[in-house]
Amino acid sequence: MQWGADGSPDPESAWAVAQEVGLDIAKAKQDAVTPEVDAVLAQDVADVKAVGITGTPTFFVNGKLLPSFGRKQLEDLVKAEVAASK
């Protein structure tokens, strides 16, 4: 999703970029509003809620949520999980 200057989603900018790279916008917009897409999105929302994701980016290592984002935090969690697997 493209984002506007105020940080809110800007779908029209996203569609414009997609069109620039050759996407058939009319077909994509038609395909986006189907029961199948609604079901996938509903499952995504349920999954996000189930694992406690509150924002992006969100990282998991061996199923463990990285509590705060940062290179050091990610490295520490990976090292801890590698050590725990030995």
Rosetta constraint file for C-alpha pairs under 8 A:
AtomPair CA 1 CA 9 HARMONIC 6.50 0.50
AtomPair CA 1 CA 10 HARMONIC 7.01 0.50
AtomPair CA 1 CA 11 HARMONIC 6.50 0.50
AtomPair CA 1 CA 14 HARMONIC 5.63 0.50
AtomPair CA 2 CA 9 HARMONIC 6.08 0.50
AtomPair CA 2 CA 10 HARMONIC 5.40 0.50
AtomPair CA 2 CA 11 HARMONIC 6.44 0.50
AtomPair CA 2 CA 13 HARMONIC 5.87 0.50
AtomPair CA 2 CA 14 HARMONIC 4.94 0.50
AtomPair CA 3 CA 7 HARMONIC 5.56 0.50
AtomPair CA 3 CA 8 HARMONIC 5.53 0.50
AtomPair CA 3 CA 9 HARMONIC 4.50 0.50
AtomPair CA 3 CA 10 HARMONIC 4.99 0.50
AtomPair CA 3 CA 11 HARMONIC 7.91 0.50
AtomPair CA 3 CA 13 HARMONIC 7.79 0.50
AtomPair CA 4 CA 8 HARMONIC 5.38 0.50
AtomPair CA 4 CA 9 HARMONIC 5.98 0.50
AtomPair CA 4 CA 10 HARMONIC 5.32 0.50
AtomPair CA 10 CA 14 HARMONIC 6.67 0.50
AtomPair CA 11 CA 15 HARMONIC 6.18 0.50
AtomPair CA 12 CA 16 HARMONIC 6.11 0.50
AtomPair CA 13 CA 17 HARMONIC 6.30 0.50
AtomPair CA 14 CA 18 HARMONIC 6.23 0.50
AtomPair CA 15 CA 19 HARMONIC 6.09 0.50
AtomPair CA 15 CA 25 HARMONIC 6.99 0.50
AtomPair CA 16 CA 20 HARMONIC 6.23 0.50
AtomPair CA 17 CA 21 HARMONIC 6.58 0.50
AtomPair CA 18 CA 22 HARMONIC 6.59 0.50
AtomPair CA 18 CA 23 HARMONIC 5.47 0.50
AtomPair CA 18 CA 25 HARMONIC 7.46 0.50
AtomPair CA 19 CA 23 HARMONIC 4.91 0.50
AtomPair CA 19 CA 24 HARMONIC 6.67 0.50
AtomPair CA 19 CA 25 HARMONIC 6.13 0.50
AtomPair CA 23 CA 28 HARMONIC 7.44 0.50
AtomPair CA 24 CA 28 HARMONIC 6.11 0.50
AtomPair CA 25 CA 29 HARMONIC 5.98 0.50
AtomPair CA 26 CA 30 HARMONIC 6.24 0.50
AtomPair CA 27 CA 31 HARMONIC 5.98 0.50
AtomPair CA 28 CA 32 HARMONIC 5.98 0.50
AtomPair CA 29 CA 33 HARMONIC 6.98 0.50
AtomPair CA 30 CA 34 HARMONIC 7.75 0.50
AtomPair CA 31 CA 37 HARMONIC 7.97 0.50
AtomPair CA 32 CA 37 HARMONIC 6.26 0.50
AtomPair CA 33 CA 37 HARMONIC 6.58 0.50
AtomPair CA 33 CA 38 HARMONIC 7.16 0.50
AtomPair CA 34 CA 38 HARMONIC 6.28 0.50
AtomPair CA 35 CA 39 HARMONIC 6.09 0.50
AtomPair CA 36 CA 40 HARMONIC 6.35 0.50
AtomPair CA 37 CA 41 HARMONIC 6.16 0.50
AtomPair CA 38 CA 42 HARMONIC 6.05 0.50
AtomPair CA 39 CA 43 HARMONIC 6.17 0.50
AtomPair CA 40 CA 44 HARMONIC 6.17 0.50
AtomPair CA 41 CA 45 HARMONIC 6.20 0.50
AtomPair CA 42 CA 46 HARMONIC 6.24 0.50
AtomPair CA 43 CA 47 HARMONIC 6.07 0.50
AtomPair CA 44 CA 48 HARMONIC 6.11 0.50
AtomPair CA 45 CA 49 HARMONIC 6.22 0.50
AtomPair CA 46 CA 50 HARMONIC 6.04 0.50
AtomPair CA 47 CA 51 HARMONIC 6.40 0.50
AtomPair CA 48 CA 52 HARMONIC 6.12 0.50
AtomPair CA 48 CA 53 HARMONIC 5.29 0.50
AtomPair CA 48 CA 54 HARMONIC 7.92 0.50
AtomPair CA 49 CA 53 HARMONIC 6.29 0.50
AtomPair CA 53 CA 58 HARMONIC 6.85 0.50
AtomPair CA 57 CA 69 HARMONIC 7.72 0.50
AtomPair CA 58 CA 65 HARMONIC 7.62 0.50
AtomPair CA 58 CA 66 HARMONIC 7.13 0.50
AtomPair CA 58 CA 69 HARMONIC 7.58 0.50
AtomPair CA 59 CA 65 HARMONIC 6.12 0.50
AtomPair CA 59 CA 66 HARMONIC 5.51 0.50
AtomPair CA 59 CA 69 HARMONIC 7.99 0.50
AtomPair CA 60 CA 64 HARMONIC 5.09 0.50
AtomPair CA 60 CA 65 HARMONIC 4.52 0.50
AtomPair CA 60 CA 66 HARMONIC 5.71 0.50
AtomPair CA 61 CA 65 HARMONIC 6.67 0.50
AtomPair CA 61 CA 66 HARMONIC 7.24 0.50
AtomPair CA 61 CA 77 HARMONIC 7.09 0.50
AtomPair CA 61 CA 78 HARMONIC 6.52 0.50
AtomPair CA 61 CA 81 HARMONIC 7.43 0.50
AtomPair CA 62 CA 81 HARMONIC 7.20 0.50
AtomPair CA 66 CA 73 HARMONIC 7.35 0.50
AtomPair CA 66 CA 74 HARMONIC 6.73 0.50
AtomPair CA 66 CA 77 HARMONIC 7.16 0.50
AtomPair CA 68 CA 73 HARMONIC 6.86 0.50
AtomPair CA 69 CA 73 HARMONIC 6.54 0.50
AtomPair CA 69 CA 74 HARMONIC 7.16 0.50
AtomPair CA 70 CA 74 HARMONIC 6.17 0.50
AtomPair CA 71 CA 75 HARMONIC 6.11 0.50
AtomPair CA 72 CA 76 HARMONIC 5.99 0.50
AtomPair CA 73 CA 77 HARMONIC 6.22 0.50
AtomPair CA 74 CA 78 HARMONIC 6.17 0.50
AtomPair CA 75 CA 79 HARMONIC 6.06 0.50
AtomPair CA 76 CA 80 HARMONIC 6.07 0.50
AtomPair CA 77 CA 81 HARMONIC 6.13 0.50
AtomPair CA 78 CA 82 HARMONIC 6.11 0.50
AtomPair CA 79 CA 83 HARMONIC 6.08 0.50
AtomPair CA 80 CA 84 HARMONIC 6.07 0.50
AtomPair CA 81 CA 85 HARMONIC 6.22 0.50
AtomPair CA 82 CA 86 HARMONIC 6.82 0.50
